[in-house]
Amino acid sequence: MAAAPELFLRPGEWYFGQGEVRIRTILGSCVSFVFWHPRRRLGGMTHALLPRRQRAAPGAPADGHYVDESLQLLLGAIARHGGDLPGYQVHLYGGGNMFPQLLRDRVRSIGDVNVEAALAQLAQAGIHSVRTHVRGAGHRKLSLDLVDGRVLMQQVELPYVPPLTRLTP
């Protein structure tokens, strides 16, 4: 049996559908919503870069670069495919800290802010995540197979980099 064709999501992209497709992405501080309906064999994934848009022009279409809008795009696709939101398994991934040695003094990294925005959006929509793998240092490799709903995630930790010290003469 041949491997399913792969679709790689870059930041701001999303996909929803069914069939012999494997959706893949790599997440650093970005976050990804993954939805899978086991009975209907429908699923999708987002790759959101920032928590929310600062200003949108009136009537501007939703933009998958933003956590709040990427979830709305996915929920819209689910509605167009017959709804049944309670039948979906929901996952949230990402929000890694890509520069822990630089952000030691900051309370929150952009990954933390993205995760908080994603969790707030899920709660606001009344959706409870069944699997969450978020935060930490490093990036994640993520895939969703639309044949069987299998989600594979590998976290790649960053190597330890000691803090820079300033040498004085």
PELINCOR-V393703 format. One line per field, one symbol per residue. ss: DSSP state (H for helix, E for strand, - for the rest). phi: phi as a letter, one per 40 degrees, with the letter a starting at -180 (. if undefined). psi: psi as a letter, one per 40 degrees, with the letter a starting at -180 (. if undefined). A space follows every 10 residues. Layout:
ss: ???
phi: ???
psi: ???
This chain:
ss: ----EEEE-- ---EEEE--- EEEEEEE--- EEEEEEE--- -EEEEE-E-E ---------- -----EHHHH HHHHHHHHHH ----HHHEEE EEEE--E--- ---------H HHHHHHHHHH HHHH------ EEEE--E-EE EEEEE----- EEEEEE---- ---------
phi: .cccdbbccc dgcaaaiahc bbcbabbbcc bbcbbabccc fbaaababcb caccabcdgc ccbccbdccc cccccccccc bgggdccccb bbbhgcccbc ccbdcccbcc cccccdcccc cccccgbbcc abbbggbhbb bbabcccbgc bbbbcbcccc bcccbccbc
psi: hiiiiihhhi heiiihaiag hhhiihhbei ihhhhhhdde fiiiiighdi diidhhihei iiheehdddd dddddddddd febfdeeihh ihiafihefd ddfdeidhid dddddddddd ddddefhhhe hhgiaihaii hhihhedeeh hhhhhhiiih hiiiihhi.
